[in-house]
């Protein structure tokens, strides 16, 4: 759940950055989305080994 919230937060930052032409905010949003994706993938891999 937290990863999904982090991904949404990153997406929102990126969209605000797009709308305001703020490249730093766009980049920050992309980084947050990537971190959330990586955490999700790690959790899925852990679950696969548990099962």
Secondary structure, DSSP 8 states (H G I E B T S, - for coil): -HHHHHHHHHHHHHHHHHHHT-HHHHHHHHHHHHHHHHHHHHHHHHHHHH-
